[in-house]
Amino acid sequence: MADILPTLTDDAVMDFIASGYIRLDGVISDAFNRKCTNVPPGPAKEFVGSPDFLREVLLHPTVAGAVRSLLGHNFLVPTGGHHHLFNAPYAGQDWHSDGISGAGYEIKELQCYYYPSAVGIEDGPTIILPGSHCRSVNRDAIAHYGDLLGQLALLVIPGSVVLTRYGIWHKAGPKFTSTPRSMIKFSYHRKSPPKRDWLIESETIPEYVDRPGYTYASGVESYRDLRRRIRTWNWLCGLTEAESMVFDRWRPSYETGVQPVEEITIH
Ligand SMILES: O=C(O)CCC(=O)C(=O)O
């Protein structure tokens, strides 16, 4: 059995809840990065499912430790992935989020991008929109957006892995070079119920400490982000709905003070 130790602290978990991503720069060995050179584009079940990939990437202590912190013990390890390889210059993709990503508060899936080679701004880097991971969107509605205030081009050194909250808005940026640009994508999933068992200094669960709002979010959207972050934090810490209410200091008064209708007697 692989013994994976968590690596994230309360603070790092709170950061991830707000931003929706963690970058781990240059963690995979150069020897393994070089082995990715001839991987064909498209579905990469065989390569990602191989014992080498498992040992060198999926269960790398830094990668798996961050996954363990966010998805709990005995998380589900990917057995397949997809190789996003672009060789020729290319206009780039439209903004999108993957699959049936939605607006849930829970963290049940981490979608990861592994870059075996360096990616510069001319090479068509993946561009993400930090903080966009909890917005339920119509894919067609965001496709026409151009540059967005706060977007982040993932310029990376070889062997970097970026963990994202499934649902984050992303796209492959425009590519001006003919150097191959490789990104291997795979997802880990949660199996166990949430529990605050990452690196903690005290058993007392701290309240979520807010992170700054994003420049692209108006006042009301920033407020919604804050409420979503609090709910995600409370859920990750394994709090019940009732316990969570106590911790959600921004809850408006009209959302508090509920009582089951069957307990009510009318005099
Ligand atoms: O290749 C990239 O940088 C992003 C591609 C991607 O994630 C996608 O097509 O869903």
The ligand as a Gaussian input file, in Angstrom:
#p B3LYP/6-31G(d) Opt

LIG

0 1
 O       -3.467000      22.328000     -23.742000
 C       -3.809000      23.134000     -22.887000
 O       -3.059000      23.984000     -22.425000
 C       -5.226000      23.097000     -22.368000
 C       -6.054000      22.076000     -23.087000
 C       -7.186000      21.605000     -22.265000
 O       -7.095000      21.520000     -21.069000
 C       -8.439000      21.202000     -22.887000
 O       -8.525000      21.137000     -24.119000
 O       -9.419000      20.931000     -22.141000

